[in-house]
Every structure is written in C-alpha cells, then in structure tokens.
Amino acid sequence: MSTFIIKNFAGGLNQSADDSVLAVNQSRNAQNVDVSTGTLKSINGYSKYIATAAPAGITRLMKFYKNNTTTGAVTSYLLAATATAIYYWTGSAWSALATGLTSGDWDYLNYQISETDVIIMGNGADGMKKWDGTTFANLGGTPPVAKSIAIHAERLWATGVKAFPNSVYYSDDLNPENWTGGEDAAGEVYLPTWDGGVCIGVSNIFSDLVIFKTNNIFRVVGTYPSVYEVKQVYSSVGSIAEKTIVSGNDRAFFLSKDGLYYYDGVSAYPLLGDMAKDVVINPSYAKNAVSIIHKNVLYCAFPEGNSTANNAVFVYDLLNKNLMIWRGLAVTDFMEYNDELLFTNSTGYVYHIDDTAISFDGTNINAYWETPWQDLDAFRVTKTADTLYFYAKGNGIMRVDVTFDGKTKTKNVTLSPSGKLHSLSLNLEGRRFKMKFSNVSGSRFELTQPELTYEADED
C-alpha cells in the first residue's frame, strides 16, 4: 500500500501553470481559506466595529492622533468621509466636521502646524483642509487643490490638481501653510509625459519622494529644492490605481490594469507573475481598488469580473510569498486602527476582521480548496484508492470530494471544536486524482495533512 500526503497547504493560490507542474500544496481553484500556518482553514469572518452606520455610504476612512502635551496622553480619532461630508466617531455617534463637500475621495496625513497636531486632508475638489481635534478649517496659505499628499524632508508635497495635471507642488520647509516660491522655499516639479497620463499620487518611499502618473513612475532625489533631481522609473505597468499605492517590507506596492506590482526603489516589477492569471479585474473600474499592508500581509480589494465595485480581495503574505483570494465582501476602503484591520463600504458601517466571527456579518462564507490533478509522476499507472485519512476540527459540516478520473466520492464530515481523525473509504480507480475540501452553509473548518492510501497497478 502506498501513501500520498499533503504535508501543508502553504503554497497558496497558483494559476500560473498546468496542474501537472504545480506543487501538491498549491491550488488553481480556492477562495476564502487561510494557509498562513500551513494548515487549511476557512478564513475569519467580519463584524461591525461600530454598531451605528454613518449617515451615508463611506468612501474613505481616516485616523488622527492628538498628543496632550500636558499629560502625555494620546487621543485617537476615527474619521469617515462620504460623498458630501466628513464625520468623526465620538464614541457614541457620528459627528459632522464638514458638509456640503463635492468629493468623498480624500487623502490625508498627520502632521504639526506651529507645534499643534493636525490632520491635513485633500480631495482635489474642495481645497485642502485641516483639523486639530477642535476646529475644522481650510489649510492656510495658498495650497494647491490637491488630491494626493505626502510629507518628504519636512515639506508637504501635493499633486492631483485638475487644472495642472502634470504638476507636483511642495511647501516651505516645516510649514505646510507657506506655498510662496523662492530659493529652497516652496515650489513645483513639472512632469509632462505627453502620453495622456496625469499625476495621480505622491508617496514617501525609501527616503525618496515618489510620484505616480497614470502610466509612469518618477522619484525625486534630494532633501531640498536646489539639489532635487527627478528620475523616471522604467516600467510598462499601464494605468495605476492610485488608492492601491502602499509601502512596507522595503517595497512599495500598487495595482495596475494587469495585476499587482512592486517598486524596489529603482524599478517596478510584477508581484504575482501569472499566479492569478484567471482572475479578471474590471479595467473600467480598477481605479476604485484600494490596498493596505497589515501585519506583513498585503490586502488589495478590486472589482472582479463585471463588478463596478470592489468585490474581491487579493491577500498576499509578504513573508511567505503566497497568495489567496477572498470573495463575498464589498470594500471601499481599508484602515489599520488600534492594531485591527478595518474596512468600510457603501452601507455606511465600519467593519473589522474578527477572529471570533464565523460569517460576513451574518452572511455565510463560501470557502473551498481544490488540489491540482495528481498522477504521482506515473500517468501510465492505475491507482486504486483505498482510504483518505485527515484530521479536522471546527464547527458544522465540511464536505470532502475525491475524484479519480471522472468518478467522485463525497463525504460530509461533522466537525467538533476539539477535532478528530476522520476517514473516507474510497474504492476509486484511475490514473489521476484530485481532492476538494469545502465548508457547508458557512461552517468553519481547519484541516491538517490529508493522507490518501492507494495501490498502484502498472499497465
């Protein structure tokens, strides 16, 4: 009797090759499962982080930290933008900071003005704003009406100005409310590319100011204007989704029309290769995609198929370098807050990924993993399957399908939280086989090292 074992599932999702060359711990067809520890388990669900919905669908989440210079205490504020307003959570209700706005697509950062902590915001339509925890106001001086902002070398950089689509502006040193030009004072970087692209984002990455245009990436080297040098980063990534630009683990990441990319300080490269080649991103609405890095994992929500809204999430483990995909949740923005991963959508609620939640806020999670076809490098050999053994725990029912050539045997397994060893008698025959593990009606499961026993009969 011979044995086939899947020792771990850490290979993740991989659609780059035919089943015949995939590793046994990879899958071409899987969703809503977690392989980060090597076992196969259905993902955690999510629940409402705040029980009260904002007055309208939330487009962006923001956070502000204010230090009390007398007591040393730090107060954190959770802000939510809608299409026409900005609110903050008081602890019991959503309170309006501003109404009558014309865009809900805000960028933000925390900084200081005259030793006062402030959050600075821009949406490319209503002028840049500031809030110190008490007073909401226009940012002082004559700042550009920018949509993307960043701090680099103690200057506020801003771009995404509709009237000047090829310009990136910077403030005076240590003064985000002084935009007056002069030697080593405020100024502008002009970046025409004559390819129809416009400036869509700025980010401080690896001590450089990186400028993202629709089809190009540039970096600004130097710490003050008289020595600034602009260098183009070679890439052919196509249109960049501006809200997916995030940095961490010595790299920056973003989504383009043909997948996820990373920037290493010199150039941009595909992150996934063809690992997700069967996943279709709606190119007309990819601009709505959003990303975050949380606990060494890159999450990128995007519109899959014909969806106009983000309805799927790439989940890429930056340490183990494996990919999974989540489906069945809608995301307009992510945020890390108090060490938790939050997200929001058009419902107006703020949710958190919750390791105690067994559903998507009441909706069943559909989780499954299908192994590649296996011929055990001996296609001419007929395998007669005897028994599948596996250790599993969880709650509810897990479904197991084992297919030899065209014949499938199915077993529904009742799970317990403490777990136990299960067995499935097969009596199946064929030259190749595959297995599929699925939850049933939103059940939770965790599976360890399935082991198939079989006899080999060479023709």
C-alpha positions as CSV (number, residue, x, y, z in Angstrom):
1,M,0.0,0.0,0.0
2,S,1.4,3.4,-1.0
3,T,0.6,6.8,0.6
4,F,0.1,10.3,-0.8
5,I,0.3,13.1,1.8
6,I,-0.3,16.9,1.6
7,K,2.1,18.0,4.4
8,N,1.0,21.6,4.2
9,F,-1.1,24.0,2.1
10,A,1.4,26.9,2.3
11,G,1.8,27.1,-1.5
12,G,-1.4,29.1,-1.8
13,L,-3.3,30.0,-5.0
14,N,-1.3,29.5,-8.2
15,Q,-2.8,29.7,-11.6
16,S,0.5,30.2,-13.5
17,A,0.8,26.6,-14.7
18,D,-1.0,23.4,-15.6
19,D,-1.9,21.1,-12.7
20,S,0.8,18.7,-13.8
21,V,3.6,21.0,-12.7
22,L,2.0,22.6,-9.6
23,A,3.3,21.7,-6.2
24,V,1.0,19.5,-4.2
25,N,0.5,22.3,-1.6
26,Q,-0.8,24.7,-4.2
27,S,-4.3,25.2,-5.8
28,R,-5.6,26.7,-9.0
29,N,-9.1,26.9,-7.5
30,A,-9.5,28.2,-4.0
31,Q,-11.2,31.0,-2.1
32,N,-11.8,32.3,1.4
33,V,-9.2,30.0,3.0
34,D,-6.2,30.7,5.2
35,V,-2.9,28.8,4.6
36,S,-0.6,31.1,6.6
37,T,0.2,28.4,9.2
38,G,0.4,25.5,6.8
39,T,-3.0,24.0,7.7
40,L,-6.0,24.7,5.6
41,K,-8.8,26.6,7.3
42,S,-11.7,28.8,6.4
43,I,-11.0,32.5,7.0
44,N,-12.2,34.5,9.9
45,G,-15.3,36.5,9.2
46,Y,-16.1,40.1,9.9
47,S,-18.5,42.0,12.1
48,K,-19.4,45.6,12.8
49,Y,-16.7,47.6,14.5
50,I,-19.1,50.4,15.2
51,A,-22.8,49.4,15.6
52,T,-24.0,52.7,14.1
53,A,-23.8,53.4,10.4
54,A,-22.6,56.8,9.2
55,P,-25.3,59.0,7.7
56,A,-24.3,57.8,4.1
57,G,-22.1,55.3,2.4
58,I,-18.4,55.7,3.5
59,T,-15.9,56.4,0.8
60,R,-12.7,56.8,2.8
61,L,-11.6,56.1,6.4
62,M,-9.1,58.4,8.1
63,K,-7.4,58.5,11.5
64,F,-5.9,61.3,13.6
65,Y,-3.7,61.1,16.7
66,K,-3.5,64.1,19.0
67,N,-1.0,64.4,21.8
68,N,-1.8,66.1,25.1
69,T,1.4,68.0,25.8
70,T,0.5,68.4,29.5
71,T,-0.5,64.8,30.4
72,G,1.3,62.9,27.6
73,A,-1.9,61.1,26.7
74,V,-2.7,60.4,23.1
75,T,-6.3,60.6,21.8
76,S,-7.2,58.8,18.6
77,Y,-10.0,59.8,16.3
78,L,-11.7,57.7,13.6
79,L,-12.9,59.8,10.7
80,A,-15.2,58.7,7.8
81,A,-15.8,60.6,4.5
82,T,-18.9,60.3,2.5
83,A,-19.6,61.8,-0.9
84,T,-20.5,65.1,0.6
85,A,-19.3,65.2,4.2
86,I,-16.7,64.2,6.8
87,Y,-17.7,62.8,10.2
88,Y,-15.8,61.6,13.2
89,W,-16.8,59.0,15.8
90,T,-17.3,60.5,19.2
91,G,-17.6,57.1,20.9
92,S,-21.4,57.2,20.8
93,A,-22.4,58.9,17.5
94,W,-21.1,60.2,14.2
95,S,-20.5,63.9,14.4
96,A,-20.2,66.1,11.3
97,L,-16.9,68.0,10.8
98,A,-17.9,69.4,7.3
99,T,-20.9,69.1,5.0
100,G,-21.6,70.4,1.5
101,L,-18.4,68.9,0.1
102,T,-18.2,67.8,-3.6
103,S,-16.0,64.7,-3.4
104,G,-15.5,61.9,-0.9
105,D,-12.2,60.7,-2.3
106,W,-9.8,62.1,0.4
107,D,-6.1,61.6,1.1
108,Y,-4.7,62.6,4.5
109,L,-1.7,62.6,6.8
110,N,-0.9,63.6,10.4
111,Y,1.5,66.5,11.0
112,Q,2.1,69.6,13.1
113,I,1.5,73.2,12.5
114,S,3.1,75.6,15.0
115,E,3.5,72.7,17.4
116,T,-0.2,71.8,17.1
117,D,-1.1,68.3,16.0
118,V,-3.3,68.4,12.9
119,I,-4.7,66.1,10.3
120,I,-4.3,67.5,6.8
121,M,-6.7,66.4,4.0
122,G,-7.1,66.9,0.3
123,N,-9.7,65.6,-2.2
124,G,-8.8,67.5,-5.4
125,A,-12.1,69.4,-5.4
126,D,-12.8,71.3,-2.1
127,G,-9.3,72.7,-1.2
128,M,-7.1,71.2,1.4
129,K,-8.4,71.1,4.9
130,K,-7.1,70.7,8.5
131,W,-8.5,69.6,11.8
132,D,-6.8,69.8,15.2
133,G,-9.4,67.9,17.1
134,T,-11.5,71.0,17.7
135,T,-11.5,73.3,14.7
136,F,-12.0,72.2,11.1
137,A,-10.7,74.8,8.6
138,N,-9.1,75.4,5.3
139,L,-5.3,74.8,5.2
140,G,-3.7,78.2,5.5
141,G,-1.7,80.0,2.7
142,T,-2.4,79.2,-0.9
143,P,-2.1,75.4,-1.1
144,P,-3.0,73.7,-4.4
145,V,-6.4,72.0,-4.7
146,A,-4.7,68.6,-4.5
147,K,-6.0,65.0,-4.2
148,S,-2.8,63.2,-3.0
149,I,-0.4,64.4,-0.3
150,A,2.7,63.2,1.4
151,I,5.5,64.5,3.8
152,H,9.0,64.4,2.5
153,A,12.0,66.1,4.1
154,E,9.6,68.1,6.3
155,R,7.7,69.5,3.3
156,L,4.1,68.9,2.3
157,W,4.0,67.6,-1.2
158,A,0.8,67.6,-3.2
159,T,-0.5,66.6,-6.6
160,G,-3.7,65.5,-8.4
161,V,-4.6,69.1,-9.2
162,K,-7.2,69.0,-12.0
163,A,-6.1,72.4,-13.5
164,F,-2.5,71.4,-13.5
165,P,-2.3,67.7,-14.2
166,N,1.4,67.5,-14.8
167,S,2.5,69.4,-11.7
168,V,3.6,68.3,-8.2
169,Y,3.9,71.1,-5.6
170,Y,5.9,71.3,-2.3
171,S,5.5,73.7,0.6
172,D,8.1,75.6,2.5
173,D,10.3,73.6,4.9
174,L,8.4,72.8,8.2
175,N,5.5,75.0,7.1
176,P,2.6,73.3,5.2
177,E,0.8,76.7,5.1
178,N,3.5,78.5,3.2
179,W,3.4,77.9,-0.6
180,T,5.3,81.0,-1.6
181,G,8.1,80.3,-4.1
182,G,11.8,81.2,-3.7
183,E,15.2,79.5,-3.4
184,D,14.8,76.5,-1.2
185,A,11.3,77.6,-0.3
186,A,8.1,76.3,-1.8
187,G,7.9,75.3,-5.4
188,E,6.8,73.0,-8.2
189,V,8.0,69.9,-10.1
190,Y,6.7,69.8,-13.7
191,L,6.4,66.4,-15.2
192,P,4.9,66.3,-18.7
193,T,4.9,62.9,-20.4
194,W,2.7,63.6,-23.4
195,D,1.1,60.2,-23.2
196,G,-2.3,61.2,-21.8
197,G,-1.2,60.5,-18.3
198,V,-1.7,62.8,-15.3
199,C,-0.2,63.0,-11.8
200,I,-2.3,60.8,-9.5
201,G,-0.2,60.3,-6.4
202,V,2.8,61.1,-4.2
203,S,4.4,58.9,-1.6
204,N,7.4,59.0,0.7
205,I,9.2,55.7,-0.1
206,F,12.7,54.7,0.9
207,S,13.5,58.4,1.8
208,D,12.6,59.4,-1.8
209,L,9.6,61.3,-2.9
210,V,7.9,59.0,-5.5
211,I,5.5,60.5,-8.0
212,F,2.9,58.3,-9.7
213,K,1.5,59.3,-13.0
214,T,-1.2,57.3,-14.8
215,N,1.4,55.4,-16.8
216,N,4.7,56.3,-15.3
217,I,6.6,56.5,-12.0
218,F,9.2,59.1,-11.1
219,R,11.3,59.6,-8.0
220,V,12.7,62.9,-6.6
221,V,16.2,62.5,-5.1
222,G,17.5,65.1,-2.7
223,T,16.4,66.8,0.5
224,Y,16.0,70.5,-0.6
225,P,14.9,72.2,-3.8
226,S,18.3,73.3,-5.1
227,V,19.5,69.7,-5.3
228,Y,16.3,68.0,-6.3
229,E,16.8,65.6,-9.2
230,V,13.9,63.8,-10.9
231,K,14.5,60.4,-12.3
232,Q,12.0,58.3,-14.2
233,V,11.5,54.7,-13.0
234,Y,11.2,52.5,-16.0
235,S,8.1,50.4,-16.2
236,S,5.4,49.4,-18.6
237,V,2.7,48.8,-16.0
238,G,-0.1,50.7,-17.6
239,S,-2.7,52.6,-15.7
240,I,-2.1,52.7,-11.9
241,A,-4.9,52.6,-9.3
242,E,-3.9,55.4,-7.1
243,K,-5.6,54.2,-3.9
244,T,-3.6,50.9,-4.0
245,I,-0.2,52.6,-3.6
246,V,1.1,51.4,-0.2
247,S,4.6,50.7,1.2
248,G,6.1,48.2,3.6
249,N,8.7,45.5,4.0
250,D,11.2,47.5,2.0
251,R,8.9,47.8,-1.0
252,A,6.0,49.8,-2.4
253,F,3.0,48.0,-4.0
254,F,0.3,49.1,-6.4
255,L,-2.3,47.7,-8.7
256,S,-2.2,48.3,-12.4
257,K,-4.6,47.1,-15.2
258,D,-2.7,43.8,-15.4
259,G,-2.1,43.0,-11.8
260,L,-0.2,43.8,-8.7
261,Y,3.3,45.3,-8.9
262,Y,6.1,46.2,-6.5
263,Y,8.6,49.0,-6.6
264,D,12.0,48.4,-5.0
265,G,13.4,52.0,-5.1
266,V,14.8,51.5,-8.6
267,S,12.2,49.9,-10.9
268,A,8.7,48.3,-10.9
269,Y,8.1,44.6,-11.4
270,P,5.1,42.2,-11.4
271,L,4.5,40.9,-7.9
272,L,2.4,37.8,-8.8
273,G,3.5,36.9,-12.3
274,D,0.7,34.7,-13.6
275,M,-0.3,33.3,-10.1
276,A,-3.7,34.9,-10.6
277,K,-4.0,34.9,-14.3
278,D,-7.6,33.5,-14.3
279,V,-8.8,36.3,-12.0
280,V,-10.3,39.1,-14.1
281,I,-10.0,42.7,-12.9
282,N,-12.6,45.0,-14.4
283,P,-10.3,47.5,-16.1
284,S,-13.0,50.2,-16.3
285,Y,-13.4,50.3,-12.5
286,A,-9.9,49.3,-11.3
287,K,-9.5,52.9,-10.2
288,N,-11.7,52.1,-7.3
289,A,-9.3,49.4,-5.9
290,V,-7.8,50.0,-2.5
291,S,-4.9,48.4,-0.6
292,I,-3.3,48.2,2.8
293,I,-0.5,46.3,4.5
294,H,-1.4,44.9,7.8
295,K,0.8,42.6,9.9
296,N,3.0,41.7,6.9
297,V,0.1,40.9,4.6
298,L,-0.9,42.9,1.6
299,Y,-4.7,43.3,1.1
300,C,-5.9,44.7,-2.3
301,A,-9.7,45.0,-2.9
302,F,-10.6,45.2,-6.5
303,P,-13.7,44.8,-8.8
304,E,-13.7,41.3,-10.2
305,G,-15.4,40.3,-13.4
306,N,-18.2,42.7,-14.4
307,S,-18.5,44.2,-11.0
308,T,-18.2,48.0,-10.8
309,A,-17.4,47.9,-7.1
310,N,-14.6,46.1,-5.2
311,N,-16.0,42.6,-4.5
312,A,-12.8,40.6,-4.2
313,V,-9.6,40.9,-2.2
314,F,-6.1,39.6,-3.1
315,V,-4.4,38.5,0.1
316,Y,-0.6,38.2,-0.3
317,D,1.6,37.1,2.5
318,L,4.8,39.3,2.2
319,L,6.9,36.9,4.3
320,N,5.8,33.5,3.0
321,K,5.1,34.9,-0.5
322,N,1.9,33.1,-1.0
323,L,-1.4,34.4,-2.5
324,M,-5.1,33.8,-1.6
325,I,-8.3,35.4,-2.7
326,W,-11.3,36.4,-0.7
327,R,-14.7,36.8,-2.3
328,G,-18.1,37.8,-0.9
329,L,-17.2,41.1,0.8
330,A,-17.5,44.7,-0.5
331,V,-14.8,47.2,0.3
332,T,-14.4,50.9,-0.4
333,D,-11.5,51.4,1.9
334,F,-9.2,49.7,4.4
335,M,-7.6,51.1,7.5
336,E,-5.4,49.8,10.3
337,Y,-6.7,51.2,13.6
338,N,-5.7,50.1,17.2
339,D,-3.9,47.2,15.6
340,E,-7.0,45.9,13.9
341,L,-7.8,45.7,10.2
342,L,-10.9,47.8,9.5
343,F,-12.8,48.3,6.3
344,T,-15.9,50.0,5.1
345,N,-18.3,50.1,2.1
346,S,-21.5,51.8,0.8
347,T,-23.6,50.5,3.8
348,G,-22.0,53.2,5.9
349,Y,-20.8,50.7,8.5
350,V,-17.2,50.3,9.7
351,Y,-16.3,46.6,10.0
352,H,-13.3,44.7,11.4
353,I,-11.9,41.3,10.6
354,D,-12.8,39.4,13.7
355,D,-11.3,36.1,14.7
356,T,-14.4,35.3,16.6
357,A,-16.8,35.9,13.7
358,I,-18.0,32.9,11.7
359,S,-19.7,34.9,8.9
360,F,-19.5,38.0,6.8
361,D,-21.7,40.0,9.3
362,G,-24.4,37.4,9.0
363,T,-23.8,36.2,5.5
364,N,-22.3,32.7,5.1
365,I,-18.7,32.4,4.0
366,N,-18.2,30.2,1.0
367,A,-14.7,28.6,1.4
368,Y,-13.0,25.8,-0.6
369,W,-9.7,24.5,-1.8
370,E,-9.2,22.2,-4.7
371,T,-6.0,20.3,-5.2
372,P,-4.3,20.0,-8.6
373,W,-4.8,16.8,-10.5
374,Q,-2.2,14.3,-9.3
375,D,-0.8,11.4,-11.3
376,L,2.2,11.0,-9.0
377,D,4.6,11.3,-11.9
378,A,3.3,8.0,-13.3
379,F,0.4,8.6,-15.6
380,R,0.5,5.1,-17.1
381,V,0.0,3.6,-13.6
382,T,-3.6,3.0,-12.5
383,K,-4.1,3.9,-8.9
384,T,-6.7,2.2,-6.8
385,A,-7.6,4.4,-3.8
386,D,-8.4,2.7,-0.5
387,T,-8.9,5.3,2.2
388,L,-8.5,9.1,2.8
389,Y,-7.5,10.0,6.3
390,F,-7.5,13.6,7.6
391,Y,-7.5,15.4,10.9
392,A,-10.1,18.2,11.1
393,K,-11.7,20.5,13.6
394,G,-14.2,23.3,13.5
395,N,-18.0,23.6,13.7
396,G,-20.7,22.5,11.4
397,I,-20.1,20.3,8.3
398,M,-17.1,20.0,6.0
399,R,-17.5,18.5,2.6
400,V,-14.8,16.3,1.1
401,D,-14.8,15.3,-2.6
402,V,-12.3,12.9,-4.1
403,T,-12.3,12.4,-7.8
404,F,-10.4,9.7,-9.7
405,D,-10.6,10.4,-13.4
406,G,-14.4,11.0,-13.9
407,K,-15.7,9.4,-10.8
408,T,-16.2,11.3,-7.5
409,K,-16.9,10.1,-4.0
410,T,-18.2,12.7,-1.4
411,K,-18.4,12.7,2.3
412,N,-19.9,15.3,4.7
413,V,-18.0,15.3,7.9
414,T,-19.4,16.7,11.2
415,L,-16.8,18.7,12.9
416,S,-16.0,19.3,16.5
417,P,-14.0,22.2,18.1
418,S,-11.6,19.8,19.7
419,G,-11.0,17.9,16.4
420,K,-10.6,14.2,15.5
421,L,-9.2,11.9,12.9
422,H,-11.6,11.1,10.1
423,S,-11.5,8.5,7.3
424,L,-13.3,8.2,4.0
425,S,-13.4,4.8,2.3
426,L,-13.0,5.3,-1.4
427,N,-12.8,2.3,-3.7
428,L,-12.0,4.5,-6.6
429,E,-9.7,3.8,-9.6
430,G,-7.9,5.9,-12.1
431,R,-4.7,7.3,-13.5
432,R,-5.0,10.7,-11.8
433,F,-7.0,12.2,-8.9
434,K,-7.8,15.4,-7.1
435,M,-9.5,16.4,-3.9
436,K,-11.7,19.3,-2.8
437,F,-12.4,20.5,0.7
438,S,-15.3,22.9,1.2
439,N,-17.3,24.3,4.0
440,V,-21.1,23.8,4.1
441,S,-23.6,26.5,5.0
442,G,-20.8,28.8,6.3
443,S,-19.2,26.2,8.6
444,R,-15.7,26.7,9.9
445,F,-13.0,24.1,9.4
446,E,-9.3,23.5,9.9
447,L,-7.7,20.6,8.0
448,T,-4.3,19.0,8.7
449,Q,-2.2,16.7,6.5
450,P,-4.7,14.7,4.5
451,E,-3.3,11.2,3.7
452,L,-4.5,9.0,0.8
453,T,-3.7,5.3,0.7
454,Y,-3.7,3.5,-2.6
455,E,-2.4,0.6,-4.6
456,A,-0.5,1.1,-7.9
457,D,-1.0,-1.2,-10.9
458,E,1.3,-0.5,-13.8
459,D,-0.3,-1.4,-17.2
